[in-house]
Amino acid sequence: MDFTDALDRVWSEDTKTIRNFLTKRPAYKKLAEEIAYILEMGYRKRASSLTL
């Protein structure tokens, strides 16, 4: 069974997993945005402290 077959099977036979993911997706998106912000601020702080 390849990846496409497994994915098709989940979509057709395991709707609870899909529904679970879709329910949690906004929280995952917000978490990813917060992590990106923290990383960006850290990089900016380090870059501003560099001397050329």
PDB file with one MODEL, atoms N, CA, C and O in Angstrom:
MODEL        1
ATOM      1  N   MET A   1       0.842  -1.178   0.000  1.00  0.00           N
ATOM      2  CA  MET A   1       0.000   0.000   0.000  1.00  0.00           C
ATOM      3  C   MET A   1       0.891   1.247   0.000  1.00  0.00           C
ATOM      4  O   MET A   1       1.767   1.398   0.852  1.00  0.00           O
ATOM      5  N   ASP A   2       0.657   2.119  -0.951  1.00  0.00           N
ATOM      6  CA  ASP A   2       1.447   3.343  -0.984  1.00  0.00           C
ATOM      7  C   ASP A   2       0.751   4.457  -0.206  1.00  0.00           C
ATOM      8  O   ASP A   2      -0.352   4.278   0.312  1.00  0.00           O
ATOM      9  N   PHE A   3       1.406   5.590  -0.136  1.00  0.00           N
ATOM     10  CA  PHE A   3       0.908   6.709   0.658  1.00  0.00           C
ATOM     11  C   PHE A   3      -0.468   7.173   0.193  1.00  0.00           C
ATOM     12  O   PHE A   3      -1.337   7.455   1.018  1.00  0.00           O
ATOM     13  N   THR A   4      -0.673   7.255  -1.115  1.00  0.00           N
ATOM     14  CA  THR A   4      -1.951   7.717  -1.662  1.00  0.00           C
ATOM     15  C   THR A   4      -3.081   6.784  -1.263  1.00  0.00           C
ATOM     16  O   THR A   4      -4.160   7.244  -0.890  1.00  0.00           O
ATOM     17  N   ASP A   5      -2.849   5.483  -1.335  1.00  0.00           N
ATOM     18  CA  ASP A   5      -3.873   4.515  -0.935  1.00  0.00           C
ATOM     19  C   ASP A   5      -4.215   4.665   0.547  1.00  0.00           C
ATOM     20  O   ASP A   5      -5.384   4.633   0.931  1.00  0.00           O
ATOM     21  N   ALA A   6      -3.187   4.827   1.368  1.00  0.00           N
ATOM     22  CA  ALA A   6      -3.417   4.979   2.802  1.00  0.00           C
ATOM     23  C   ALA A   6      -4.200   6.257   3.091  1.00  0.00           C
ATOM     24  O   ALA A   6      -5.095   6.263   3.936  1.00  0.00           O
ATOM     25  N   LEU A   7      -3.863   7.326   2.396  1.00  0.00           N
ATOM     26  CA  LEU A   7      -4.562   8.592   2.588  1.00  0.00           C
ATOM     27  C   LEU A   7      -6.020   8.473   2.140  1.00  0.00           C
ATOM     28  O   LEU A   7      -6.922   8.941   2.835  1.00  0.00           O
ATOM     29  N   ASP A   8      -6.248   7.858   1.003  1.00  0.00           N
ATOM     30  CA  ASP A   8      -7.616   7.648   0.531  1.00  0.00           C
ATOM     31  C   ASP A   8      -8.423   6.822   1.526  1.00  0.00           C
ATOM     32  O   ASP A   8      -9.601   7.093   1.755  1.00  0.00           O
ATOM     33  N   ARG A   9      -7.787   5.817   2.114  1.00  0.00           N
ATOM     34  CA  ARG A   9      -8.473   4.962   3.081  1.00  0.00           C
ATOM     35  C   ARG A   9      -8.873   5.755   4.321  1.00  0.00           C
ATOM     36  O   ARG A   9      -9.983   5.600   4.830  1.00  0.00           O
ATOM     37  N   VAL A  10      -7.971   6.604   4.806  1.00  0.00           N
ATOM     38  CA  VAL A  10      -8.296   7.421   5.981  1.00  0.00           C
ATOM     39  C   VAL A  10      -9.466   8.334   5.673  1.00  0.00           C
ATOM     40  O   VAL A  10     -10.391   8.448   6.478  1.00  0.00           O
ATOM     41  N   TRP A  11      -9.438   8.983   4.525  1.00  0.00           N
ATOM     42  CA  TRP A  11     -10.520   9.899   4.154  1.00  0.00           C
ATOM     43  C   TRP A  11     -11.856   9.177   4.059  1.00  0.00           C
ATOM     44  O   TRP A  11     -12.886   9.732   4.441  1.00  0.00           O
ATOM     45  N   SER A  12     -11.852   7.953   3.557  1.00  0.00           N
ATOM     46  CA  SER A  12     -13.125   7.255   3.351  1.00  0.00           C
ATOM     47  C   SER A  12     -13.567   6.423   4.547  1.00  0.00           C
ATOM     48  O   SER A  12     -14.766   6.239   4.755  1.00  0.00           O
ATOM     49  N   GLU A  13     -12.622   5.916   5.339  1.00  0.00           N
ATOM     50  CA  GLU A  13     -12.980   4.988   6.405  1.00  0.00           C
ATOM     51  C   GLU A  13     -12.800   5.536   7.814  1.00  0.00           C
ATOM     52  O   GLU A  13     -13.400   5.012   8.753  1.00  0.00           O
ATOM     53  N   ASP A  14     -12.006   6.556   7.982  1.00  0.00           N
ATOM     54  CA  ASP A  14     -11.698   7.039   9.324  1.00  0.00           C
ATOM     55  C   ASP A  14     -12.010   8.524   9.441  1.00  0.00           C
ATOM     56  O   ASP A  14     -11.120   9.344   9.666  1.00  0.00           O
ATOM     57  N   THR A  15     -13.259   8.849   9.287  1.00  0.00           N
ATOM     58  CA  THR A  15     -13.669  10.258   9.291  1.00  0.00           C
ATOM     59  C   THR A  15     -13.436  10.919  10.647  1.00  0.00           C
ATOM     60  O   THR A  15     -13.298  12.140  10.725  1.00  0.00           O
ATOM     61  N   LYS A  16     -13.391  10.122  11.716  1.00  0.00           N
ATOM     62  CA  LYS A  16     -13.146  10.687  13.046  1.00  0.00           C
ATOM     63  C   LYS A  16     -11.759  11.338  13.111  1.00  0.00           C
ATOM     64  O   LYS A  16     -11.600  12.399  13.714  1.00  0.00           O
ATOM     65  N   THR A  17     -10.764  10.708  12.495  1.00  0.00           N
ATOM     66  CA  THR A  17      -9.418  11.264  12.467  1.00  0.00           C
ATOM     67  C   THR A  17      -9.398  12.594  11.707  1.00  0.00           C
ATOM     68  O   THR A  17      -8.775  13.559  12.149  1.00  0.00           O
ATOM     69  N   ILE A  18     -10.071  12.634  10.583  1.00  0.00           N
ATOM     70  CA  ILE A  18     -10.128  13.867   9.782  1.00  0.00           C
ATOM     71  C   ILE A  18     -10.841  14.959  10.570  1.00  0.00           C
ATOM     72  O   ILE A  18     -10.369  16.095  10.626  1.00  0.00           O
ATOM     73  N   ARG A  19     -11.961  14.626  11.173  1.00  0.00           N
ATOM     74  CA  ARG A  19     -12.719  15.607  11.948  1.00  0.00           C
ATOM     75  C   ARG A  19     -11.879  16.118  13.128  1.00  0.00           C
ATOM     76  O   ARG A  19     -11.889  17.310  13.435  1.00  0.00           O
ATOM     77  N   ASN A  20     -11.167  15.220  13.769  1.00  0.00           N
ATOM     78  CA  ASN A  20     -10.285  15.600  14.875  1.00  0.00           C
ATOM     79  C   ASN A  20      -9.235  16.608  14.421  1.00  0.00           C
ATOM     80  O   ASN A  20      -9.011  17.621  15.082  1.00  0.00           O
ATOM     81  N   PHE A  21      -8.598  16.324  13.294  1.00  0.00           N
ATOM     82  CA  PHE A  21      -7.582  17.227  12.759  1.00  0.00           C
ATOM     83  C   PHE A  21      -8.185  18.591  12.439  1.00  0.00           C
ATOM     84  O   PHE A  21      -7.624  19.624  12.807  1.00  0.00           O
ATOM     85  N   LEU A  22      -9.327  18.594  11.753  1.00  0.00           N
ATOM     86  CA  LEU A  22      -9.938  19.855  11.352  1.00  0.00           C
ATOM     87  C   LEU A  22     -10.390  20.667  12.561  1.00  0.00           C
ATOM     88  O   LEU A  22     -10.373  21.898  12.520  1.00  0.00           O
ATOM     89  N   THR A  23     -10.789  19.999  13.625  1.00  0.00           N
ATOM     90  CA  THR A  23     -11.186  20.693  14.844  1.00  0.00           C
ATOM     91  C   THR A  23      -9.989  21.357  15.513  1.00  0.00           C
ATOM     92  O   THR A  23     -10.106  22.459  16.048  1.00  0.00           O
ATOM     93  N   LYS A  24      -8.844  20.690  15.485  1.00  0.00           N
ATOM     94  CA  LYS A  24      -7.641  21.200  16.151  1.00  0.00           C
ATOM     95  C   LYS A  24      -6.812  22.135  15.276  1.00  0.00           C
ATOM     96  O   LYS A  24      -5.910  22.811  15.771  1.00  0.00           O
ATOM     97  N   ARG A  25      -7.108  22.178  13.994  1.00  0.00           N
ATOM     98  CA  ARG A  25      -6.285  22.946  13.058  1.00  0.00           C
ATOM     99  C   ARG A  25      -6.103  24.417  13.442  1.00  0.00           C
ATOM    100  O   ARG A  25      -4.981  24.916  13.355  1.00  0.00           O
ATOM    101  N   PRO A  26      -7.148  25.136  13.861  1.00  0.00           N
ATOM    102  CA  PRO A  26      -6.938  26.542  14.243  1.00  0.00           C
ATOM    103  C   PRO A  26      -5.929  26.707  15.385  1.00  0.00           C
ATOM    104  O   PRO A  26      -5.148  27.658  15.389  1.00  0.00           O
ATOM    105  N   ALA A  27      -5.945  25.794  16.340  1.00  0.00           N
ATOM    106  CA  ALA A  27      -4.984  25.876  17.449  1.00  0.00           C
ATOM    107  C   ALA A  27      -3.567  25.617  16.953  1.00  0.00           C
ATOM    108  O   ALA A  27      -2.628  26.280  17.392  1.00  0.00           O
ATOM    109  N   TYR A  28      -3.404  24.659  16.040  1.00  0.00           N
ATOM    110  CA  TYR A  28      -2.083  24.378  15.475  1.00  0.00           C
ATOM    111  C   TYR A  28      -1.578  25.585  14.685  1.00  0.00           C
ATOM    112  O   TYR A  28      -0.397  25.925  14.744  1.00  0.00           O
ATOM    113  N   LYS A  29      -2.478  26.223  13.952  1.00  0.00           N
ATOM    114  CA  LYS A  29      -2.097  27.393  13.154  1.00  0.00           C
ATOM    115  C   LYS A  29      -1.634  28.528  14.072  1.00  0.00           C
ATOM    116  O   LYS A  29      -0.611  29.163  13.814  1.00  0.00           O
ATOM    117  N   LYS A  30      -2.387  28.777  15.139  1.00  0.00           N
ATOM    118  CA  LYS A  30      -2.019  29.837  16.081  1.00  0.00           C
ATOM    119  C   LYS A  30      -0.680  29.526  16.741  1.00  0.00           C
ATOM    120  O   LYS A  30       0.154  30.418  16.894  1.00  0.00           O
ATOM    121  N   LEU A  31      -0.468  28.293  17.127  1.00  0.00           N
ATOM    122  CA  LEU A  31       0.799  27.896  17.737  1.00  0.00           C
ATOM    123  C   LEU A  31       1.959  28.133  16.769  1.00  0.00           C
ATOM    124  O   LEU A  31       3.002  28.656  17.162  1.00  0.00           O
ATOM    125  N   ALA A  32       1.776  27.750  15.515  1.00  0.00           N
ATOM    126  CA  ALA A  32       2.827  27.947  14.514  1.00  0.00           C
ATOM    127  C   ALA A  32       3.129  29.435  14.323  1.00  0.00           C
ATOM    128  O   ALA A  32       4.289  29.820  14.176  1.00  0.00           O
ATOM    129  N   GLU A  33       2.097  30.263  14.325  1.00  0.00           N
ATOM    130  CA  GLU A  33       2.298  31.709  14.187  1.00  0.00           C
ATOM    131  C   GLU A  33       3.056  32.281  15.382  1.00  0.00           C
ATOM    132  O   GLU A  33       3.927  33.136  15.221  1.00  0.00           O
ATOM    133  N   GLU A  34       2.720  31.806  16.577  1.00  0.00           N
ATOM    134  CA  GLU A  34       3.414  32.285  17.771  1.00  0.00           C
ATOM    135  C   GLU A  34       4.888  31.867  17.772  1.00  0.00           C
ATOM    136  O   GLU A  34       5.757  32.653  18.147  1.00  0.00           O
ATOM    137  N   ILE A  35       5.161  30.652  17.358  1.00  0.00           N
ATOM    138  CA  ILE A  35       6.543  30.176  17.279  1.00  0.00           C
ATOM    139  C   ILE A  35       7.317  30.989  16.251  1.00  0.00           C
ATOM    140  O   ILE A  35       8.457  31.382  16.500  1.00  0.00           O
ATOM    141  N   ALA A  36       6.707  31.243  15.102  1.00  0.00           N
ATOM    142  CA  ALA A  36       7.361  32.036  14.059  1.00  0.00           C
ATOM    143  C   ALA A  36       7.678  33.439  14.569  1.00  0.00           C
ATOM    144  O   ALA A  36       8.749  33.974  14.284  1.00  0.00           O
ATOM    145  N   TYR A  37       6.761  34.033  15.314  1.00  0.00           N
ATOM    146  CA  TYR A  37       6.983  35.372  15.864  1.00  0.00           C
ATOM    147  C   TYR A  37       8.156  35.365  16.842  1.00  0.00           C
ATOM    148  O   TYR A  37       9.032  36.227  16.773  1.00  0.00           O
ATOM    149  N   ILE A  38       8.170  34.403  17.741  1.00  0.00           N
ATOM    150  CA  ILE A  38       9.245  34.314  18.732  1.00  0.00           C
ATOM    151  C   ILE A  38      10.596  34.133  18.040  1.00  0.00           C
ATOM    152  O   ILE A  38      11.576  34.780  18.410  1.00  0.00           O
ATOM    153  N   LEU A  39      10.648  33.264  17.047  1.00  0.00           N
ATOM    154  CA  LEU A  39      11.901  33.049  16.319  1.00  0.00           C
ATOM    155  C   LEU A  39      12.339  34.317  15.590  1.00  0.00           C
ATOM    156  O   LEU A  39      13.517  34.673  15.607  1.00  0.00           O
ATOM    157  N   GLU A  40      11.392  34.992  14.952  1.00  0.00           N
ATOM    158  CA  GLU A  40      11.726  36.218  14.227  1.00  0.00           C
ATOM    159  C   GLU A  40      12.271  37.288  15.172  1.00  0.00           C
ATOM    160  O   GLU A  40      13.247  37.963  14.845  1.00  0.00           O
ATOM    161  N   MET A  41      11.653  37.445  16.327  1.00  0.00           N
ATOM    162  CA  MET A  41      12.122  38.446  17.282  1.00  0.00           C
ATOM    163  C   MET A  41      13.521  38.081  17.795  1.00  0.00           C
ATOM    164  O   MET A  41      14.362  38.962  17.973  1.00  0.00           O
ATOM    165  N   GLY A  42      13.769  36.816  18.028  1.00  0.00           N
ATOM    166  CA  GLY A  42      15.091  36.385  18.466  1.00  0.00           C
ATOM    167  C   GLY A  42      16.156  36.657  17.421  1.00  0.00           C
ATOM    168  O   GLY A  42      17.247  37.124  17.746  1.00  0.00           O
ATOM    169  N   TYR A  43      15.835  36.359  16.145  1.00  0.00           N
ATOM    170  CA  TYR A  43      16.792  36.617  15.070  1.00  0.00           C
ATOM    171  C   TYR A  43      17.044  38.105  14.906  1.00  0.00           C
ATOM    172  O   TYR A  43      18.183  38.520  14.691  1.00  0.00           O
ATOM    173  N   ARG A  44      15.995  38.912  15.004  1.00  0.00           N
ATOM    174  CA  ARG A  44      16.174  40.363  14.871  1.00  0.00           C
ATOM    175  C   ARG A  44      17.045  40.910  16.002  1.00  0.00           C
ATOM    176  O   ARG A  44      17.907  41.759  15.775  1.00  0.00           O
ATOM    177  N   LYS A  45      16.815  40.419  17.215  1.00  0.00           N
ATOM    178  CA  LYS A  45      17.596  40.882  18.360  1.00  0.00           C
ATOM    179  C   LYS A  45      19.069  40.529  18.177  1.00  0.00           C
ATOM    180  O   LYS A  45      19.953  41.346  18.435  1.00  0.00           O
ATOM    181  N   ARG A  46      19.320  39.291  17.725  1.00  0.00           N
ATOM    182  CA  ARG A  46      20.720  38.889  17.508  1.00  0.00           C
ATOM    183  C   ARG A  46      21.343  39.676  16.375  1.00  0.00           C
ATOM    184  O   ARG A  46      22.506  40.070  16.463  1.00  0.00           O
ATOM    185  N   ALA A  47      20.588  39.914  15.311  1.00  0.00           N
ATOM    186  CA  ALA A  47      21.128  40.642  14.165  1.00  0.00           C
ATOM    187  C   ALA A  47      21.451  42.089  14.541  1.00  0.00           C
ATOM    188  O   ALA A  47      22.443  42.648  14.076  1.00  0.00           O
ATOM    189  N   SER A  48      20.616  42.686  15.378  1.00  0.00           N
ATOM    190  CA  SER A  48      20.854  44.081  15.760  1.00  0.00           C
ATOM    191  C   SER A  48      22.069  44.210  16.692  1.00  0.00           C
ATOM    192  O   SER A  48      22.648  45.289  16.811  1.00  0.00           O
ATOM    193  N   SER A  49      22.446  43.118  17.343  1.00  0.00           N
ATOM    194  CA  SER A  49      23.579  43.191  18.248  1.00  0.00           C
ATOM    195  C   SER A  49      24.920  42.885  17.557  1.00  0.00           C
ATOM    196  O   SER A  49      25.982  42.998  18.169  1.00  0.00           O
ATOM    197  N   LEU A  50      24.856  42.504  16.299  1.00  0.00           N
ATOM    198  CA  LEU A  50      26.083  42.219  15.550  1.00  0.00           C
ATOM    199  C   LEU A  50      26.769  43.535  15.157  1.00  0.00           C
ATOM    200  O   LEU A  50      26.103  44.515  14.821  1.00  0.00           O
ATOM    201  N   THR A  51      28.061  43.542  15.202  1.00  0.00           N
ATOM    202  CA  THR A  51      28.794  44.710  14.754  1.00  0.00           C
ATOM    203  C   THR A  51      29.518  44.359  13.457  1.00  0.00           C
ATOM    204  O   THR A  51      30.070  43.269  13.308  1.00  0.00           O
ATOM    205  N   LEU A  52      29.501  45.287  12.547  1.00  0.00           N
ATOM    206  CA  LEU A  52      30.149  45.051  11.233  1.00  0.00           C
ATOM    207  C   LEU A  52      31.511  45.674  11.177  1.00  0.00           C
ATOM    208  O   LEU A  52      32.193  45.576  10.157  1.00  0.00           O
TER     209      LEU A  52
ENDMDL
END
